[in-house]
Amino acid sequence: QVQLVESGGGLVQAGGSLRLSCAVSGSIFGINAMGWYRQAPGKQRELVATISSGGNTNYADSVKGRFTISGDIPKTVNLQMFNLNPEDTAVYFCNALKWGRAYWGQGTQVTVSS
């Protein structure tokens, strides 16, 4: 089993910054990519950013230039978020891929006030 625990969410004003972190425990051997997804009320969960064990990154167009993903795969993954806007309000989920199977954290709320 793989356990993921997110931290760092909260309430921030528009234009502010937050840093999310995700710690991985359990059977981490075989995890080759991690990422962050988010789900706003009434919307589907969407990809925010991913990072591979080789350091390759991928971002949603809506966050390019504002968010940066980093980490020590497979142990931790972070998401630094700058210039937040109310459209970034969502529950943010940490994700890990292990041999084709996805594992999820419980989510952390990010709320951006205007």
C-alpha atoms as one frame of an Amber mdcrd trajectory, in Angstrom:
protein
   0.000   0.000   0.000   0.968   3.586  -0.627  -0.122   6.419   1.617  -0.023
  10.076   0.616  -0.584  12.955   3.013  -0.944  16.520   1.787  -0.304  19.679
   3.767  -0.058  23.404   3.194  -3.514  24.372   2.022  -5.383  27.347   3.384
  -6.987  30.693   2.693  -5.092  33.337   0.753  -5.959  36.587  -0.963  -5.787
  36.939  -4.714  -2.227  37.543  -5.808  -0.847  35.600  -2.870   1.192  32.423
  -2.674   0.926  28.992  -1.085   3.143  25.933  -0.995   1.625  22.460  -0.914
   3.582  19.420   0.185   2.879  15.708  -0.056   4.662  13.022   1.920   4.606
   9.432   0.723   4.902   6.362   2.899   4.368   2.655   2.653   5.460   0.589
  -0.319   7.048   3.359  -2.371   9.248   1.172  -4.549   8.031   1.389  -8.124
   6.549   4.892  -7.968   7.786   6.589 -11.131   5.700   9.745 -11.283   3.811
  12.034  -8.964   1.563  14.992  -9.406  -1.079  17.364  -8.212  -4.702  17.463
  -9.294  -7.529  19.694  -8.154 -11.291  19.595  -7.989 -13.456  22.663  -7.656
 -17.090  22.431  -6.490 -19.305  21.075  -9.240 -16.367  20.348 -11.535 -14.360
  17.302 -12.491 -10.944  16.628 -11.054  -8.275  18.107 -13.316  -4.548  17.813
 -13.703  -2.475  20.662 -12.307   1.104  19.425 -12.678   3.102  16.217 -12.815
   6.738  15.272 -12.351   8.497  12.057 -13.273  11.280  10.311 -11.412  13.566
  11.662 -14.125  12.514  15.228 -13.394  10.307  15.821 -16.414   7.451  18.158
 -15.603   4.083  18.882 -17.148   1.646  21.701 -16.318  -1.926  22.596 -17.109
  -2.070  25.665 -19.312  -3.994  27.538 -16.637  -1.107  27.340 -14.155   1.949
  27.622 -16.404   4.233  30.385 -15.233   2.518  30.583 -11.839   2.949  27.111
 -10.310   6.109  25.041  -9.916   6.199  21.340  -9.099   9.231  19.799  -7.436
  10.101  16.895  -5.248  12.218  13.954  -4.251  10.368  11.222  -6.117   9.074
   8.891  -4.705   9.248  10.363  -1.208   7.852  13.877  -1.508   6.292  16.205
  -4.031   5.662  19.919  -3.637   3.636  22.530  -5.465   4.670  26.156  -5.158
   1.824  28.410  -6.210   2.279  32.094  -7.006  -0.128  34.804  -8.132  -3.154
  32.819  -7.051  -6.583  33.846  -8.258 -10.111  32.844  -7.180 -10.299  30.339
 -10.067  -7.573  28.345  -8.307  -9.924  27.624  -5.415 -10.299  23.854  -5.131
  -9.367  20.782  -3.183  -5.866  19.802  -4.248  -4.968  16.124  -4.361  -1.547
  14.519  -4.411  -1.162  11.613  -6.829   1.410   8.860  -7.261   1.714   6.357
 -10.111   3.086   2.931  -9.321   3.160   0.279 -12.028   0.176   1.843 -13.745
  -1.935   2.224 -10.622  -2.849   5.616  -9.209  -2.788   6.418  -5.523  -4.380
   9.514  -4.014  -4.117  11.599  -0.896  -7.115  12.845   1.006  -6.842  16.353
  -0.407  -6.152  19.791   0.995  -8.382  22.820   0.537  -7.040  25.925  -1.167
  -9.299  28.964  -1.072  -8.400  32.205  -2.836 -10.427  35.258  -1.924 -10.917
  38.181  -4.284
